[in-house]
Amino acid sequence: MSEEILNFRIEYHVNQEGALYVARTVGMELTAEGNTIQEAVDNLNAAVELYYMANSISTIPRLVAYDLENHIV
């Protein structure tokens, strides 16, 4: 059985909190942090994938994230 790939956008916001950057999704209540904006976003993508895996959703999407506030793709 071949794996189906879904592409979709998630909205998230990145804020600096102390020495870390914190990325939060809008509507999914997932949060991740990192030492840089890119690390926070990468960690958020991993958190979304883990969310799908933990909930036994067989099709894990490939994420195309877009930060509306900071215009980061």
Summary of the structure (lengths in Angstrom):
residues: 73
radius of gyration: 12.8
end to end distance: 31.6
largest distance: 46.3
contacts: 187
relative contact order: 0.26
helix: 25%
strand: 38%
